[in-house]
Amino acid sequence: MMTPYRTKKDHESWHFCSNCTDYPESDFDEQGTSLLPQVVR
């Protein structure tokens, strides 16, 4: 099973590696693993 993409709420950076020190553990949005979410500005 692949790790889902996560971002802290109100941040633009998405993380996909749960070993990363910046991978959100709380207060985050999550997307599936098939495609990186697109940021619309």
Secondary structure, DSSP 4 states (H G I P E B T S, - for coil): -PPPEEEETT----B--TTSTTS-SSSEEEE-SSSPPPPP-
